[in-house]
Amino acid sequence: MIVTLLRVDCRDDAAADEFDKLTARVFQQVTRHEPGTLVFANHMVAGQPLTRVFYEIYRDQEAANLHSRGETLKQLLASQDALVAGFHIDQLTLELAKGLPPGAT
């Protein structure tokens, strides 16, 4: 399993609104075309209106690669300079989990 935690800080309110629209399109792409994406969750951070946190779990490296090649994600990445002030990505090692398919951990 591949687990990713991504924190994004948008430049301003207008950038956050545009980022959220693009993220909604990525979510639709993931839902329709990525069966190997087990979890794709976007969170807003209380008290930090310009920050978004993504928690993503992929069945395997192939599923993670499929996600990274998605056209909508490519559009989001292409516009990140105009929308994003900073970001941080962590690869996580899943030790224990409730709610994932049997054998996922």
Secondary structure as the mmCIF struct_conf table of DSSP 4:
data_model
#
loop_
_struct_conf.conf_type_id
_struct_conf.id
_struct_conf.beg_label_comp_id
_struct_conf.beg_label_asym_id
_struct_conf.beg_label_seq_id
_struct_conf.end_label_comp_id
_struct_conf.end_label_asym_id
_struct_conf.end_label_seq_id
STRN STRN1 ILE A 2 CYS A 10
BEND BEND1 ARG A 11 ASP A 12
HELX_RH_AL_P HELX_RH_AL_P1 ASP A 13 HIS A 33
TURN_TY1_P TURN_TY1_P1 PRO A 35 GLY A 36
STRN STRN2 THR A 37 VAL A 45
TURN_TY1_P TURN_TY1_P2 ALA A 46 GLY A 47
STRN STRN3 GLN A 48 TYR A 58
BEND BEND2 ARG A 59 ASP A 60
HELX_RH_AL_P HELX_RH_AL_P2 GLN A 61 SER A 68
TURN_TY1_P TURN_TY1_P3 ARG A 69 ARG A 69
HELX_RH_AL_P HELX_RH_AL_P3 GLU A 71 ALA A 78
TURN_TY1_P TURN_TY1_P4 SER A 79 SER A 79
HELX_RH_AL_P HELX_RH_AL_P4 GLN A 80 LEU A 83
STRN STRN4 VAL A 84 LEU A 92
BEND BEND3 LYS A 98 LEU A 100
HELX_LH_PP_P HELX_LH_PP_P1 PRO A 101 PRO A 101
TURN_TY1_P TURN_TY1_P5 PRO A 102 GLY A 103
#
